[in-house]
Amino acid sequence: MKRYLHGIHVAGHKSTAQMSAVKLPLPDSVVIPMAMHIGAPAKPVVKVGDYVKTGQLIGEPGGFVSAPIYASVSGTVSKMTKVQLPAGQMVDALVIDSDGEMRPCETIAPPKCDTREDLIAAVRDYPALRQALEESNTELD
């Protein structure tokens, strides 16, 4: 490692380059905050005791600058709590006890993109991209 005028430059090799990938076990439970960005927190659409599937919507956007939140595991919502984010704010969070099955939500499907218009519609239907387009006043047509 060498020190330069503009910081430290680390050698460009990776000690894990020759290692094979390892599949990690699923957690027993996950804590999913209803805010993962600087915008408004999402509003939970599930309640304690509900069974959710991987990819299922569990939090709908709660304002103009907000994003939907989806379940990362399948299982049962065991409680709603508050967690502190890295920036210090306290937000609602859902705790999901994993069933270990990773059952996908039936509504998950790749977008149909056979034509240019299909692609534009798919981008507009993807909340994060739609929001970015609106905020940047970008036109796709």
Salt bridges, closest charged atoms under 4 A:
ASP50 OD1 - LYS47 NZ 3.35
ASP92 OD1 - LYS82 NZ 3.05
ASP99 OD2 - ARG103 NH1 3.50
GLU106 OE2 - LYS53 NZ 2.24
ASP118 OD2 - LYS112 NZ 3.83
ASP141 OD2 - ARG124 NH2 3.30
